[in-house]
Amino acid sequence: MTTEIRRDAWGVPHLRADSPLALARAQGRVTARDRAWQLEVERHRAQGTSASFLGAEAVPWDVFARRARLDDTARRCWSALEGSDPETAEWVRSYVDGVNEGLRVTREFDRLGLAPGRWEPWTPLGVWLATHILFAGFPAKLWREEAVRHLGPEAVGLFATDGPGTSGSNGWLVSGERTLTGRAVIAGDPHRFIEDPGVYQQIHLACPEFDVIGLAVPGVPGIAHFGHTGTVAWAITNAMADYQDLYRERLRRTGAGVEALAPDGVWRRAARHTELVQVAGEGTVEVEVIETGRGPVIAGGPEGLDDGTPVALSLRYPPRVTADLGFGALLPLLRARRVADVDRAFDAWAEPVNVVQAADTEGGLLHRVAGRVPVRAEANGTGLVPAWEPGHEWTGWHEMPRAGLTDGIAVMANQRGPAAPLGVEFAPPHRADRIRALLDERRQWSAADMPAIHTDTHLGSAGPLLDHLAALHDLSDEAAALRDRLLRWDRRMDADSRDAAAYAAVRGAVVRRLAAHPAFAALTTPPAYPEVLLPWLALVPRIGFALEHLLRAEDLYGVDRPATVRAAVEEVAGLPPARWGDTHRLAPWRALPDPSYEGPVLSGDHDCVLCTSAVPGWTDLAARGPAARYVWDLARREDSRWVVPFGASGDPGDPHHHDQLPLWLKGELIPVCTDWDRLTKETEETDV
């Protein structure tokens, strides 16, 4: 059986084989060759063994992964997949075989003196789970618990925002009635932590059964999130659904182990064992792993937290309950020919819960939510619930909502949309409203027009702070001049804008002053929860992302907001002028950080369509942003476009390591090439 690997001008792999199994093997092999170091990082993350080669800084994640039973859950899901869907299981195994073949011949580890480990059949499932376990933002329930305890129940609404979450996206579907070709266009950009190498891999997969281009997740076979088969295309965003619960547990030690108090009032034995986390150069860390009838205990234990707080929290999440990660959707997506096929495929989707948009060449359109959200009490969604009290059990699964288009357009940007009944906190509507407004500016669009929407820098959340500025009087001459400048500002967060920099500086000063106010003092030091969860409890980011709510509230716990804004503008008026791009720079995550790295300048901001997320009051650096951009054209797939922040290769010595970065920074896209005659054949033709 022959497998062919070709490359386009950007080093993107185009794979052709005689069967889906041979193609999966080739995808695994080429991913290992292009992203060997990244695959090793992801394998360790999934297993909870990162500290064994990254050192002590990785211990908090490893402890969380062990206590949350991520690897064990992946194994369970793999075992269930083998029984329920042997075809998909064999396909995943072929991918893993290819990964192991590719890792054996890679030279990427030589410079580090390391050797890659072996992938198991369940490793792709573990990679998927570890990548998405925090997507639903269950740690936000810890924040709400603290905010209510110290500020009262109204704090939940005041601070409602997507906050320091790990994911978001823009996506829009323009039907054929609104395009020049009469066929639909789907476009958008997933917002994630920007990693180097990137979290998405551009790839082309072809065999007699299907021919698909799209963005794959390195370490996972197929094309899950964003794909185009030639006759149908699909894309997703995070639905912001709430599908994970935190339970307060009552635990006690006995001679036989640990017991947990169940809702029926009976103490029941919890599963318990210990594991050792190996730490490079520093020995081991012992981890006690406890699991109750609700789920794994991820914080605290019988003795409470490390600071003595009497807390033990278990996490209940769908794959742990169902032994299903939704991998049954992956092959049907590749085989899809029409919207109805995509729709059926996403019926098998599990997590993360996503909003899906799809269109086909026959005029079919789809806008729906996909995933698995449990039916349970409303209290489960807003905070911690007592495991020992009845009424907090999962009793079934929600039907996934569907939505239509409005005037030929559907926009998804993590706002309250079709998934509203399934969630608690959503993104502010600014990005969605802005995309809709831009699309409404004219009736006819083309695929080539979409980058102008991708890169729009209008800041929709600026209004409340500017309103406060407009009300200020009796300022110093310098502060009054700054106020007047900002009131004339076009609200665009462009990298070369001095006004954008001044606005961001005033905003940051307001946030820091609010966070320092005695009204919020009790929230400055959260309980000793695991380090992985602490970003959701950090006060400054919480205030920064909720600033417009806090400035508009009728009362804010006695805080004199006009005085706060006045002090902030006086402070910034005395600073030397700067441009937004001087401080707003890309800060990608790397497994091995380079202290000398200075990221490129960026336009955009958290509530812009160009969502390059600074953390107001904390840093102007952007660790999150568009992890890819795509435009799927249903008239001609060859007119589709895409780009990633860095390049096709994870090898720093490869010419395609960072060759897309200049285009990504300018908002430009590269062409999707599907003509095999225009691709460069690699030197080998592999028989498998």
Secondary structure in CASP SS format (residue, H / E / C, confidence):
PFRMAT SS
TARGET T0000
AUTHOR 0000-0000-0000
METHOD secondary structure of the structure
MODEL  1
M C 1.00
T E 1.00
T E 1.00
E E 1.00
I E 1.00
R E 1.00
R E 1.00
D C 1.00
A C 1.00
W C 1.00
G C 1.00
V C 1.00
P E 1.00
H E 1.00
L E 1.00
R E 1.00
A E 1.00
D C 1.00
S C 1.00
P H 1.00
L H 1.00
A H 1.00
L H 1.00
A H 1.00
R H 1.00
A H 1.00
Q H 1.00
G H 1.00
R H 1.00
V H 1.00
T H 1.00
A H 1.00
R H 1.00
D H 1.00
R C 1.00
A H 1.00
W H 1.00
Q H 1.00
L H 1.00
E H 1.00
V H 1.00
E H 1.00
R H 1.00
H H 1.00
R H 1.00
A H 1.00
Q H 1.00
G C 1.00
T C 1.00
S C 1.00
A H 1.00
S H 1.00
F H 1.00
L H 1.00
G C 1.00
A H 1.00
E H 1.00
A H 1.00
V H 1.00
P H 1.00
W H 1.00
D H 1.00
V H 1.00
F H 1.00
A H 1.00
R H 1.00
R H 1.00
A C 1.00
R C 1.00
L H 1.00
D H 1.00
D H 1.00
T H 1.00
A H 1.00
R H 1.00
R H 1.00
C H 1.00
W H 1.00
S H 1.00
A H 1.00
L H 1.00
E H 1.00
G H 1.00
S H 1.00
D C 1.00
P H 1.00
E H 1.00
T H 1.00
A H 1.00
E H 1.00
W H 1.00
V H 1.00
R H 1.00
S H 1.00
Y H 1.00
V H 1.00
D H 1.00
G H 1.00
V H 1.00
N H 1.00
E H 1.00
G H 1.00
L H 1.00
R H 1.00
V H 1.00
T C 1.00
R C 1.00
E C 1.00
F C 1.00
D H 1.00
R H 1.00
L H 1.00
G C 1.00
L C 1.00
A C 1.00
P C 1.00
G C 1.00
R C 1.00
W C 1.00
E C 1.00
P C 1.00
W C 1.00
T H 1.00
P H 1.00
L H 1.00
G H 1.00
V H 1.00
W H 1.00
L H 1.00
A H 1.00
T H 1.00
H H 1.00
I C 1.00
L C 1.00
F C 1.00
A C 1.00
G C 1.00
F C 1.00
P C 1.00
A H 1.00
K H 1.00
L H 1.00
W H 1.00
R H 1.00
E H 1.00
E H 1.00
A H 1.00
V H 1.00
R H 1.00
H H 1.00
L H 1.00
G C 1.00
P C 1.00
E H 1.00
A H 1.00
V H 1.00
G H 1.00
L H 1.00
F C 1.00
A C 1.00
T C 1.00
D C 1.00
G C 1.00
P C 1.00
G C 1.00
T C 1.00
S E 1.00
G E 1.00
S E 1.00
N E 1.00
G E 1.00
W E 1.00
L E 1.00
V E 1.00
S C 1.00
G H 1.00
E H 1.00
R H 1.00
T E 1.00
L C 1.00
T C 1.00
G C 1.00
R C 1.00
A C 1.00
V E 1.00
I E 1.00
A E 1.00
G E 1.00
D E 1.00
P E 1.00
H E 1.00
R E 1.00
F E 1.00
I C 1.00
E E 1.00
D C 1.00
P C 1.00
G C 1.00
V C 1.00
Y C 1.00
Q E 1.00
Q E 1.00
I E 1.00
H E 1.00
L E 1.00
A E 1.00
C E 1.00
P C 1.00
E C 1.00
F E 1.00
D E 1.00
V E 1.00
I E 1.00
G E 1.00
L E 1.00
A E 1.00
V C 1.00
P C 1.00
G C 1.00
V C 1.00
P C 1.00
G C 1.00
I C 1.00
A C 1.00
H C 1.00
F E 1.00
G E 1.00
H E 1.00
T C 1.00
G C 1.00
T C 1.00
V E 1.00
A E 1.00
W E 1.00
A E 1.00
I E 1.00
T E 1.00
N E 1.00
A C 1.00
M C 1.00
A C 1.00
D C 1.00
Y C 1.00
Q C 1.00
D E 1.00
L E 1.00
Y E 1.00
R E 1.00
E C 1.00
R C 1.00
L E 1.00
R E 1.00
R E 1.00
T E 1.00
G C 1.00
A C 1.00
G E 1.00
V E 1.00
E E 1.00
A E 1.00
L E 1.00
A C 1.00
P C 1.00
D C 1.00
G C 1.00
V C 1.00
W E 1.00
R E 1.00
R E 1.00
A E 1.00
A E 1.00
R E 1.00
H E 1.00
T E 1.00
E E 1.00
L E 1.00
V E 1.00
Q E 1.00
V E 1.00
A C 1.00
G C 1.00
E C 1.00
G E 1.00
T E 1.00
V E 1.00
E E 1.00
V E 1.00
E E 1.00
V E 1.00
I E 1.00
E E 1.00
T C 1.00
G C 1.00
R C 1.00
G C 1.00
P E 1.00
V E 1.00
I E 1.00
A E 1.00
G E 1.00
G C 1.00
P C 1.00
E C 1.00
G C 1.00
L C 1.00
D C 1.00
D C 1.00
G C 1.00
T C 1.00
P C 1.00
V C 1.00
A E 1.00
L E 1.00
S E 1.00
L E 1.00
R E 1.00
Y C 1.00
P H 1.00
P H 1.00
R H 1.00
V H 1.00
T H 1.00
A C 1.00
D C 1.00
L C 1.00
G C 1.00
F H 1.00
G H 1.00
A H 1.00
L H 1.00
L H 1.00
P H 1.00
L H 1.00
L H 1.00
R H 1.00
A C 1.00
R C 1.00
R C 1.00
V H 1.00
A H 1.00
D H 1.00
V H 1.00
D H 1.00
R H 1.00
A H 1.00
F H 1.00
D C 1.00
A C 1.00
W C 1.00
A C 1.00
E C 1.00
P C 1.00
V C 1.00
N E 1.00
V E 1.00
V E 1.00
Q E 1.00
A E 1.00
A E 1.00
D E 1.00
T C 1.00
E C 1.00
G C 1.00
G C 1.00
L E 1.00
L E 1.00
H E 1.00
R E 1.00
V E 1.00
A E 1.00
G C 1.00
R C 1.00
V C 1.00
P E 1.00
V E 1.00
R C 1.00
A C 1.00
E C 1.00
A H 1.00
N H 1.00
G H 1.00
T H 1.00
G C 1.00
L C 1.00
V E 1.00
P E 1.00
A C 1.00
W C 1.00
E C 1.00
P C 1.00
G C 1.00
H C 1.00
E C 1.00
W C 1.00
T C 1.00
G E 1.00
W E 1.00
H C 1.00
E C 1.00
M C 1.00
P C 1.00
R E 1.00
A C 1.00
G C 1.00
L C 1.00
T E 1.00
D C 1.00
G C 1.00
I E 1.00
A E 1.00
V E 1.00
M E 1.00
A C 1.00
N C 1.00
Q C 1.00
R C 1.00
G C 1.00
P C 1.00
A C 1.00
A H 1.00
P H 1.00
L H 1.00
G C 1.00
V C 1.00
E C 1.00
F C 1.00
A C 1.00
P C 1.00
P C 1.00
H H 1.00
R H 1.00
A H 1.00
D H 1.00
R H 1.00
I H 1.00
R H 1.00
A H 1.00
L H 1.00
L H 1.00
D C 1.00
E C 1.00
R C 1.00
R C 1.00
Q C 1.00
W E 1.00
S C 1.00
A H 1.00
A H 1.00
D H 1.00
M C 1.00
P H 1.00
A H 1.00
I H 1.00
H H 1.00
T C 1.00
D C 1.00
T C 1.00
H E 1.00
L C 1.00
G C 1.00
S C 1.00
A C 1.00
G H 1.00
P H 1.00
L H 1.00
L H 1.00
D H 1.00
H H 1.00
L H 1.00
A H 1.00
A C 1.00
L C 1.00
H C 1.00
D C 1.00
L C 1.00
S C 1.00
D H 1.00
E H 1.00
A H 1.00
A H 1.00
A H 1.00
L H 1.00
R H 1.00
D H 1.00
R H 1.00
L H 1.00
L H 1.00
R H 1.00
W C 1.00
D C 1.00
R C 1.00
R E 1.00
M C 1.00
D C 1.00
A C 1.00
D C 1.00
S C 1.00
R H 1.00
D H 1.00
A H 1.00
A H 1.00
A H 1.00
Y H 1.00
A H 1.00
A H 1.00
V H 1.00
R H 1.00
G H 1.00
A H 1.00
V H 1.00
V H 1.00
R H 1.00
R H 1.00
L H 1.00
A H 1.00
A C 1.00
H C 1.00
P H 1.00
A H 1.00
F H 1.00
A H 1.00
A H 1.00
L H 1.00
T C 1.00
T C 1.00
P C 1.00
P C 1.00
A C 1.00
Y C 1.00
P C 1.00
E H 1.00
V H 1.00
L H 1.00
L H 1.00
P H 1.00
W H 1.00
L H 1.00
A C 1.00
L H 1.00
V H 1.00
P H 1.00
R H 1.00
I H 1.00
G H 1.00
F H 1.00
A C 1.00
L H 1.00
E H 1.00
H H 1.00
L H 1.00
L H 1.00
R H 1.00
A C 1.00
E C 1.00
D C 1.00
L C 1.00
Y C 1.00
G C 1.00
V C 1.00
D C 1.00
R H 1.00
P H 1.00
A H 1.00
T H 1.00
V H 1.00
R H 1.00
A H 1.00
A H 1.00
V H 1.00
E H 1.00
E H 1.00
V H 1.00
A H 1.00
G C 1.00
L C 1.00
P C 1.00
P C 1.00
A C 1.00
R C 1.00
W H 1.00
G H 1.00
D H 1.00
T H 1.00
H C 1.00
R E 1.00
L E 1.00
A C 1.00
P C 1.00
W E 1.00
R C 1.00
A C 1.00
L C 1.00
P C 1.00
D C 1.00
P C 1.00
S C 1.00
Y C 1.00
E C 1.00
G C 1.00
P C 1.00
V E 1.00
L C 1.00
S C 1.00
G C 1.00
D C 1.00
H C 1.00
D C 1.00
C C 1.00
V C 1.00
L C 1.00
C C 1.00
T C 1.00
S E 1.00
A E 1.00
V E 1.00
P C 1.00
G C 1.00
W C 1.00
T E 1.00
D E 1.00
L E 1.00
A E 1.00
A E 1.00
R E 1.00
G E 1.00
P E 1.00
A C 1.00
A C 1.00
R E 1.00
Y E 1.00
V E 1.00
W E 1.00
D E 1.00
L C 1.00
A C 1.00
R C 1.00
R H 1.00
E H 1.00
D H 1.00
S C 1.00
R E 1.00
W E 1.00
V E 1.00
V C 1.00
P C 1.00
F C 1.00
G C 1.00
A C 1.00
S C 1.00
G C 1.00
D C 1.00
P C 1.00
G C 1.00
D C 1.00
P C 1.00
H C 1.00
H C 1.00
H C 1.00
D C 1.00
Q C 1.00
L H 1.00
P H 1.00
L H 1.00
W H 1.00
L H 1.00
K H 1.00
G C 1.00
E C 1.00
L C 1.00
I E 1.00
P E 1.00
V C 1.00
C C 1.00
T C 1.00
D C 1.00
W H 1.00
D H 1.00
R H 1.00
L C 1.00
T E 1.00
K E 1.00
E C 1.00
T C 1.00
E C 1.00
E C 1.00
T E 1.00
D E 1.00
V C 1.00
END
